[in-house]
Amino acid sequence: MREEIKKNNTPKDALINDIIEREWAMFDQVENQGGRAGCQDDEWTFYAMRYSQHQAFSERTLESYRRDLQQAREEGRNLLTEKYAYMMEFTQPDYFDKNLRPHLPSVSPEKGELVDRIANLSIRFQQDFEKVYPAFARAGRPVTGTDGPDVSLHIYTIGELKTYSVNTLISYLEDMRRSEQNGENTAFRIHKSTAEFYGYSSLAAAESQLESRG
């Protein structure tokens, strides 16, 4: 991944950049049903989206996730391939049951409960964000559902979380709960970072511009 697109402004950036490099290497190797996707050659967008996601969480959570990525590599597993496969449980259930489920790591009851808790909290955070910045929210994924051309936030989140270890999920959930206790919302933090990548000075500026486009 090109060095010039990476951020190096905060103490967490070196850790985040290392994580994204590992993710990008896996993303590059994902094999899609319809052949290689154009987004697999778009380093900038991949970096912007993944950085915005990761910067909203603590170093403890990020360190745990980096260990997940390292362990997966040592085991010859691709967490990005697994993420998209888990999504297909909802988007193509018959294909998933026949062709993918037997080859994926099983999800323990403990992990499944953590995934559900985080996914439900993520939906609520996103819905709160949507009330304040509806135009910005419309430019992204739908929050729920399985219809339409774009995978919903709910399905995407579940797919990704199932690739995390239980330790990472516990820390991830603690980060979200801590933010909520402090009157914050990780969805706002993630989208604020995304807006900055696209050249907006603030979420309000992005909302105004997107709203004017209709």
N, C-alpha and C positions, 0 to 999 in steps of 0.2 A: 504494500500500500504506500502511495506517495507521501513522503514526509511533509510536503508543503500544505497538505490539507489537514494535518493534525493540529489540534490545540495543545498548547503547553503553558496554560495560564494559571492553573491551580495545582496544589500538591497532589490531587487525585489524578491528574491528567496522564502521568506516566503509567499508572495502573490501568486506567481506562484504555489508553492507547494499546497496551499490551493485550488486553482482552479483545479489543476490536481486531487486532492483527490475527489473533487466533480464530476469531469468528469468521473473518474474511477468508482465511485459508480454507475453512470448512465450507463456507458459502460457495466458493469457487468450484468446489467438487460436488455440489448438489446436482443430481441427475433428475431432470424433470421429464414428465411423460411426453411433453411436446418438444423436447430438445432444450438446449441451453436458452435461458431467459435473458433478455436484454439487461435486466437489473444486475445480473451477475458480472457485468462489465462496467458498472457505474459505481466506482469507488467513492466518489464524493457524496452521493445520496446515501449510500450504505453507512458511511462514516457519520454523516449528520444525524441520521435516524438513531443509530446505535449509541453515539455519544450522548445525544439528548436523553435517551432512556437511562443510560448508566450513571450520568452525573447526578441524577435525583436520589441515588442510594448511597449508603455509608461505605466506607472503606472495608469494614468488616464483611458486609454482604458481597462486595466486589471481589475481595480476596477469596471468599468461599467459592464464588462462581468461577474465578480463574482456576481454582483447584479442580472444579468439575470439568472444565475444558481440558486441563492437562491430563486428568485421569482418563477422559474419553479418548484422547489422542493415544495414550499408552495402550488402551484396549482396542484400538483400531475402529473406534466409533466416531460418527459424524453427528454432533448434536444439532446442527442445522438441518440435516436430512431428517433426523428424528422429529424435529419440531414440525416440519411440514407434513410428515407422515401422521403425526398425532392429530393435526388439523383435519385430515381427511376422514377421521372417525365421524365428523359432523358434516363435511361437504360431500363425501363419497362413501357412505357407510358400508355398502356392499363390497366395494373394492377394498376398503380398509380391512374388513373382517377376513376376506379371502386371501389377500396378498401382503398385507402389512402387519397386522396384529401379531402373527406368529414370530415375526422377526424383531419386534420392538421390546425393550425392557419392560417388564410388567410394572404396573404402578401399585404400590402398596396402599392399603387403606389409610395409613398415616399420611402418605404423600398426597393421595387423592383428596383428603379433607383439607390439607393446607392449600392445594391448588384451588379448590372451590372457594375457600375463604378469601384468598387473594384476588381471584377473578371477580368475585362479587363486590369486593371493596373497590377494585379497579373500575368496574362499571359505575358504581355510585360516584366515585371521584370524577369520572369522565362526564357523567350526567350533570354534576354540579358545574363543571367547566363549561359545558354546552349552554347552560342557562346564562352565563356571563358573556361568552364569546361564541354565539351560534354560527356565524359565518365561518370562523376559523374551524370550528368543529365539523361543519359540513364538508370542508375541504379534505378531511381525513376519512378514516374508516367509519362505517356505521357502527354503532355501539353494540348492537346485538343482531341476531338473525343469521340465517344460512342461505338466504336468497340473494341474488344480485351478483355483479361481477367482482366485488371486493369482499374479501374475508372480513368478517366483523371483528371488532376489538375483542369481544368475548372469546371467540374461537381462537384468534391469534394468541391471546394471552394464555389460554389453557394449553395450547400446543407448546408454547415456549416454556411455561412453568413446569410441564411434565418432564422436561430435559434437565431440570435443576435437581440437585441432591436435596434431601430432607434438611440438612444443615443450612443450605443456602435459602431454602424456602422459609425456614423459621426466622432467619435474619432479615429476609426481605419483608416478611409480614410485620416484624417488629419495627422496621423502618417506616412502613406505611402507617402503622398505629401511632408511632411517635410523632410523625408529621401531623396527623389528625389531632392529637392531643395538644400540639403546639399551634393549632388553628391554621395549619397549612394543608396542602393537597398536592400529592406528587404529580397529578395530571397537569396542574398549572406549571409546575417546575419543568416538566418534560416539554410541554408546548412552548414555553417561554424560550427555552434553548433552541427549539426547532425554528421559531420565528427569527431569532438572532442569526441563525445560519443562512436564512433566506434574506437577510439584509434589513429586517425590521428593527426599529429601536425598542419596541415594546410589543406586548400582546395587543394593547389598545390600538397601536398604529397598524398592526397586521389586520386586526378586525375591521378597522375603518376602510383599509384598502380592499380587502376581500369583499366587504359588504357593498362597496361602490361598483364592483364588477357584476353584482347580481347573482 
